[in-house]
């Protein structure tokens, strides 16, 4: 068995300000950095160890991965690739989401954010994002899993939505409701002998 861990980066400055981020390179907040350390604690509690890590080329994902790896306390090689970048929100990038909904209407903004094949102005649909993310996942990440390596992927809400929708065989309606939480590791167990993902769990803090 090998393991795949998907992790959305911690809170960024524009997440905090409720702005569309996309391909704009925005740093983490202090809360986002703490979320990365908390994710490491959740992973350590499961005794998971990784052989390789992948991130996008955006600094909020890279910094999350670096903090997490430092917290885990051992070396993991990191591969950075733009195929894992966030969805490009085009003309919406930098705009406050609430104000954008006031201008265009909440249903239009929800369609841009949550539909599968509708593009925001001069941006990518989730389908576009999936078309660049999945071939990379299948060629590089899945190959590592098939060869018995445990893989950590630190990326973004929509690039990870693309992967999770594929792994969980979600239809377009289910994709609309899919949320990827910041800083909560999603673990898939892969059986390389039968070439299938056989288990899934989302690591969340214990509540007392």
C-alpha positions as CSV (number, residue, x, y, z in Angstrom):
1,X,0.0,0.0,0.0
2,X,1.0,3.6,-0.6
3,X,-0.6,6.8,0.5
4,X,-1.6,10.0,-1.1
5,X,-2.0,13.1,1.0
6,X,-3.8,16.1,-0.6
7,X,-3.5,19.4,1.3
8,X,-4.9,22.8,0.5
9,X,-2.5,25.6,1.5
10,X,-3.2,27.6,4.6
11,X,-5.0,30.9,4.7
12,X,-3.5,33.5,2.3
13,X,-3.8,37.3,2.7
14,X,-6.5,37.4,0.0
15,X,-8.4,34.5,1.5
16,X,-8.5,36.6,4.7
17,X,-9.7,39.6,2.6
18,X,-12.3,37.5,0.7
19,X,-10.7,38.3,-2.7
20,X,-10.4,36.1,-5.8
21,X,-6.7,35.0,-5.9
22,X,-6.2,32.6,-8.8
23,X,-2.7,33.0,-10.3
24,X,-1.7,36.1,-8.3
25,X,1.1,35.2,-5.9
26,X,-0.2,36.1,-2.5
27,X,1.6,35.1,0.8
28,X,0.2,33.2,3.7
29,X,-1.1,34.9,6.8
30,X,0.1,33.9,10.3
31,X,-3.1,31.9,10.6
32,X,-2.1,30.1,7.3
33,X,1.3,29.3,8.7
34,X,-0.2,27.9,11.8
35,X,-2.6,25.8,9.8
36,X,0.4,24.2,8.1
37,X,2.0,23.3,11.4
38,X,-1.4,21.9,12.6
39,X,-1.6,19.8,9.5
40,X,1.8,18.4,10.3
41,X,0.6,17.4,13.8
42,X,-2.3,15.6,12.3
43,X,-0.1,13.7,9.9
44,X,2.4,12.8,12.6
45,X,-0.4,11.4,14.8
46,X,-1.2,9.0,11.9
47,X,2.5,8.0,11.6
48,X,2.5,8.8,7.9
49,X,5.9,9.4,6.2
50,X,6.3,10.7,2.7
51,X,8.8,9.9,0.0
52,X,8.1,12.9,-2.3
53,X,6.1,16.1,-2.3
54,X,4.5,18.1,-5.1
55,X,3.4,21.7,-5.0
56,X,2.3,24.3,-7.4
57,X,4.6,27.2,-8.4
58,X,2.7,29.7,-6.2
59,X,4.4,30.8,-3.0
60,X,1.4,30.1,-0.7
61,X,1.5,26.4,-1.6
62,X,5.3,26.3,-1.5
63,X,5.4,28.0,1.9
64,X,2.8,25.6,3.3
65,X,4.7,22.6,2.1
66,X,8.0,24.0,3.6
67,X,6.5,24.7,7.0
68,X,4.8,21.3,7.0
69,X,8.0,19.4,6.1
70,X,10.0,21.3,8.6
71,X,7.5,20.4,11.3
72,X,7.6,16.7,10.2
73,X,11.3,16.8,10.9
74,X,12.7,14.9,7.9
75,X,13.8,15.5,4.4
76,X,11.3,15.2,1.6
77,X,12.2,16.2,-2.0
78,X,9.8,18.8,-3.4
79,X,8.7,19.0,-7.0
80,X,7.1,22.3,-8.1
81,X,4.9,22.4,-11.2
82,X,2.5,24.9,-12.6
83,X,0.0,22.2,-13.6
84,X,-1.0,22.2,-9.9
85,X,-1.5,26.0,-9.8
86,X,-4.8,27.4,-8.7
87,X,-7.6,28.0,-11.3
88,X,-7.0,31.3,-13.2
89,X,-9.9,33.6,-12.3
90,X,-9.1,36.0,-15.0
91,X,-10.7,39.5,-14.6
92,X,-12.0,38.5,-11.2
93,X,-8.5,38.2,-9.6
94,X,-8.1,40.7,-6.9
95,X,-11.8,41.5,-6.6
96,X,-13.7,41.2,-3.3
97,X,-16.1,38.2,-3.7
98,X,-19.0,39.9,-1.9
99,X,-18.7,43.1,-3.9
100,X,-18.4,41.0,-7.1
101,X,-21.7,39.3,-6.1
102,X,-23.3,42.7,-5.7
103,X,-22.3,43.7,-9.2
104,X,-23.0,40.5,-11.1
105,X,-25.5,38.8,-8.8
106,X,-24.8,36.0,-6.4
107,X,-26.0,33.3,-8.8
108,X,-23.6,34.4,-11.6
109,X,-20.7,34.5,-9.1
110,X,-21.6,31.0,-7.8
111,X,-21.7,29.7,-11.3
112,X,-18.2,31.1,-12.0
113,X,-16.9,29.7,-8.8
114,X,-18.6,26.3,-8.6
115,X,-19.7,25.2,-12.0
116,X,-17.7,22.7,-14.0
117,X,-17.5,24.2,-17.5
118,X,-18.3,28.0,-17.2
119,X,-15.3,30.4,-17.4
120,X,-15.1,33.7,-15.6
121,X,-14.2,36.6,-17.9
122,X,-10.7,35.8,-19.4
123,X,-10.2,33.0,-16.9
124,X,-10.4,29.2,-16.6
125,X,-13.4,26.9,-15.8
126,X,-12.9,24.0,-13.5
127,X,-12.9,21.8,-16.6
128,X,-9.9,23.8,-17.9
129,X,-8.1,23.4,-14.6
130,X,-8.8,19.7,-14.6
131,X,-7.5,19.3,-18.1
132,X,-4.1,20.6,-17.1
133,X,-4.0,19.1,-13.6
134,X,-5.1,15.5,-14.2
135,X,-2.6,14.6,-17.0
136,X,0.2,15.7,-14.6
137,X,-1.4,13.8,-11.7
138,X,-1.7,10.6,-13.8
139,X,1.8,10.9,-15.3
140,X,3.8,11.9,-12.3
141,X,2.0,11.5,-9.0
142,X,0.1,8.3,-9.8
143,X,3.3,6.8,-11.2
144,X,4.9,7.4,-7.8
145,X,2.0,5.8,-6.0
146,X,2.1,2.8,-8.3
147,X,5.8,2.3,-7.5
148,X,5.0,2.3,-3.8
149,X,6.0,5.8,-2.8
150,X,3.9,7.9,-0.4
151,X,3.1,11.2,-1.9
152,X,2.3,14.6,-0.4
153,X,0.5,17.2,-2.7
154,X,0.2,20.8,-1.5
155,X,-1.9,22.8,-3.9
156,X,-5.1,24.9,-4.1
157,X,-8.8,24.7,-3.7
158,X,-9.6,24.2,-7.4
159,X,-6.6,22.1,-8.5
160,X,-7.4,19.8,-5.6
161,X,-11.1,19.8,-6.4
162,X,-10.1,18.6,-9.9
163,X,-8.1,15.7,-8.4
164,X,-10.7,14.8,-5.8
165,X,-13.5,14.9,-8.3
166,X,-11.5,12.5,-10.5
167,X,-10.6,10.1,-7.6
168,X,-14.1,10.1,-6.2
169,X,-15.8,9.9,-9.6
170,X,-18.0,12.9,-8.9
171,X,-20.5,14.1,-11.4
172,X,-21.0,17.8,-12.3
173,X,-23.7,18.3,-9.7
174,X,-21.5,16.8,-7.0
175,X,-18.6,19.0,-8.0
176,X,-20.8,22.0,-7.3
177,X,-21.0,21.1,-3.7
178,X,-17.3,20.0,-3.2
179,X,-15.3,22.1,-0.7
180,X,-11.6,21.6,0.0
181,X,-10.9,23.0,3.5
182,X,-7.7,24.9,4.2
183,X,-5.1,22.9,6.1
184,X,-7.0,19.6,6.5
185,X,-5.1,16.6,5.1
186,X,-7.1,14.3,2.8
187,X,-5.6,10.8,2.8
188,X,-6.1,8.2,0.1
189,X,-4.8,4.7,0.4
190,X,-3.6,3.2,-2.9
191,X,-3.3,-0.5,-3.5
192,X,-0.7,-0.8,-6.2
193,X,-1.4,-4.5,-6.8
194,X,-5.0,-3.8,-7.8
195,X,-4.4,-0.3,-9.1
196,X,-7.1,1.2,-7.1
197,X,-7.6,3.8,-4.3
198,X,-9.2,1.7,-1.6
199,X,-9.7,4.1,1.3
200,X,-10.1,7.8,2.1
201,X,-10.1,9.9,5.2
202,X,-9.9,13.6,6.1
203,X,-7.8,14.3,9.1
204,X,-9.4,16.8,11.4
205,X,-8.5,17.9,14.9
206,X,-10.0,15.9,17.8
207,X,-12.8,17.8,19.5
208,X,-13.2,17.5,23.3
